Amino acid sequence: MKIPIVYKSAEEALSVVKPGDRIYVHGSAQTPTLLLKALAGHSHRLKDVELVFISVYGDIQVDKPEYEGIFNINSMFVSPSIRKDVNEGRADYIPVFLSEIPELFKQNILSLDVALVQVSPPDNHGYCSLGVSVDIARSAVNIAKHIIAQVNPNVPRTHGDGLIHSSRFDSLVYCEDPLYEIKFGEKVTATELTIGEYVAGLIEDGSTMQMGIGSIPDAVLRSLVNHKNLGVHTEMCSDGIIDLFEKDVINNKYKQIHPNKTVTGFALGTKRLYDYVDDNPAFQFLDIDYVNDPHVIRRNNKMVAINSAIEIDITGQVCADSIGTYQYSGVGGQMDFMRGAALSEGGKPIIALPSRTAKEVSRIVSVLKPGAGVTTTRAHAHYVVTEFGVAYLFGKNLRQRAKALINIAHPDDREDLEKACFERFKVF
């Protein structure tokens, strides 16, 4: 028997929010912008309301300058929607491993008064799905005192940890907005394709993969069409995996944990991806404190972590979240998977990046820019790949690392790097 559902207006649902509350906001493709717009409409009666989230997309309204002091943004990742706000001082950034964010909720370091989520309509048993963004949302709805759901038939019903009974929600608000779409591999360059081929050359048949966000991971996926029996255990997945599924390149056959299943925390891409994972039992969307736990990740043999960076210095320090003091993104799950892959039997942690920026500035540098964050330490860096080859750093001393990295830098930048290397280490 289908349970009757009563929907409220967004304005009515948000009346539960009080001054001083801390609110979790569902993110990525499922950012509940209808609820956020309605929350902005309550600004006349609110003050010091804190909003916490990871990546959000679209116009979130509440970050506008006129709401300063009413809504305070405290983000654990800097996505394009709030990048300007963070760097102009209207929002804050919390550096934290993605795997540890649920602990911030559970330990009441970031106690949650309200959670705003976007979910699928209830099924015949009354269960809704968190769709393509389970990640930290699962822990947030477990902890929050009040849960407000934006119910949307465009949200896929995914398998895993994302099911929530409709009786758990204080209010349900109906909408039919399309989910946010990102086309990561739309403009893959020749340089990125070359990098993809080098990385693919490091991946053995039967490996399990994690891919970060961006065009380089998509370039790697394009280069894997002749591989066999690959698996996926990743914090996120995008459209690039679909073709490999359909060619049976990805089948998860040899995974040690969750065999025959792709494990992910969230999916971000186009409608094609969202339709593909809808009610697809081959995908398990799980809580991020499990997906990104290095001790879980290492249990898959031949675990390959593929991540990118903004710059890397000649000793192997990787900056992936800032351009000097300019906060560009966040720590995310890079270190979770770099460490997990390093501990895996036969595992390979890989940093892949173009040798130069679009403005022809070297990404391999003598020292990181002042204020740059070290996302992956030099002790954790193993493989570094550019379009000029592969540098293997594990077990190498600082001088050997410098030589290996200079050899894969852009040829026009090598002389300056060699001079810096000689000044620092007195040898090249």
Buried (B, 14 or more C-beta within 10 A) or exposed (E): EEEEBEBBEBEEBBEBBEEEBBBBBBBBBBBBBBBBBBBBEBBEEBEEBBBBBBBBBBEBBBBBEEBBEBBBBBBBBBBEBBBEBBBEEBBBBBEBBBBBBBBBBBEEEBEBBBBBBBBBBBBEEBBBBBBBBBBBBBBBBBBBEBBBBBBBEBBBBBBBBBBBEBEBBBBBBBBEBEBBBBEBBEEBBEBBBBBBBBBBEBBBEBBBBBBBBBBBBBBBBBBBEEBEBBBBBBBBBBBBBBBBBEEEBBBBEBBBBBEEBBBBBBBBBBBEBBEBBBEBEBBBBBBBBBBBBBEBBBBBBBBBBBBBBBBBBBBBBBBBBBBBEBBBBBBBBBBBBBBBBBBBEEBBBBBBBBBBEEEEEBBBBBEBBEEBBBBBBBEBBBBBBBBBBBBBBBEBEBBBBBBBBBBBBBEEBBEBBBEBBEEBBEEB
